[in-house]
Amino acid sequence: DAGDEVLWNNLGNALYNLGRYDESVPYFEKALEVNPKYEIAWNNIGNALNKMGKWEASLKYHDKSLEIKPDFDYALYAKGESLDKLGRHEEGLELITQSLELNPNYDRAWMAKAEALHALGRLEECRDALNNALILNPGYEEAWIFRGKVLEEIGNSLEAERCYDEALHCFDAGLEMDPSDTALALQKARLLDDLERTEEALEAYAAAAAHAKDPAALVALSDALLRAGRASDAHAPAEEARSRFPEDARGWHAAARVRVARGEPADALALLDKALELGGGPGVRTDRARALAALGRAEDALAGLGDERGSDAPALLLRADLLHALGRTEEALRACDAAVRADPGAGDVAYHRKGKLLLAAGRAKEATAALDAALGLNPRDPEVWCDAAVAWRTCGREAKARRLLERALELDPHLDRARRLRDLSPSPPSS
């Protein structure tokens, strides 16, 4: 019945549940042609846009749904999650909390609340929200993984390991029921990857790729092989993604990353241009700039990055490197600061890069401050300890430099650079 808004909405939901979010939207729109006051269809368009990462665009649809029904719990949750993804964590948390007051039995809303609380640094409350999600849904793999990460941040590593084991158990149970569930296999692979169980992760990525219905699993396998230093093996899944799904930018982008890893930046450029033509995201533009830089075309690479405003942290850090190579040190340092603002989670990398740039510019005292900030955010990288040691040694603080180098060797006893720096005699003072 073409005049049945519920039927149109259900057809849209069927496509949505298959992950075909873009195709689902016209069906929700058909439902609204029949009944413009159908709040569920307005909210579902917003949900589909959210799934495609279009958080800002989704807001007007959630707002329209709430205009029709102000106490619509699912719309409150969905709008709150969108606001949280846009960095408006307090506003998002308020709406998600309102949705849970209306419906405390929705596990995904508890997960969204946990994400907002985590972004605000409220770790204990974040853990409690995840506990509620898992009480409602003990098989909620993502909640187990998130809970493990939060417990690690709190300092409870043993309990975190139990959470990861529980998540893996849930993945295995789900895959036993449906071995062709690519999304579940990918989640399992990514968790194993995060846990540095590389061979198991590669097996899980390969299992996901064997049932690939889109490029995601093939691209993930290729990228995992690249991280494992197996660029020759990474070629096949990237090429399969490109040939099977020629209208999807992800396969072209993956094939380009393989070319760059194999030292073929010129070949990568044509692939990256095709990925951009197909609507590839900011990461494509950043990798294209990297390929140009590898060809010695720093000015072209910088121009290709476009406007600094709205850039993500990887693009800003690449911008810093390019500006440094062009002798524009102050601009490079500002790009590092912008990277911290764009993604505080990448602050350790940005401060490390800033410290190295300051060292290269002969500004060792300023470098110590940047490197200390990097170590405060991530004390587990021995290379940062080495760079900090160089900075303090340059400032004449030999005893402190040696302590930093000992710490680097505690983290990696086989790090040749730390040994060489430790054994290096300081220059004698000027007479």
PyMOL commands that set and color helices and strands:
alter all, ss='L'
color gray80, all
select helices_A, chain A and resi 5-17+21-34+39-51+55-68+73-85+89-102+107-119+123-136+141-154+157-177+182-194+198-210+215-227+231-244+249-261+265-277+282-294+298-305+313-325+329-342+344-360+364-377+382-394+398-411+416-423
alter helices_A, ss='H'
color red, helices_A
deselect
rebuild
show_as cartoon
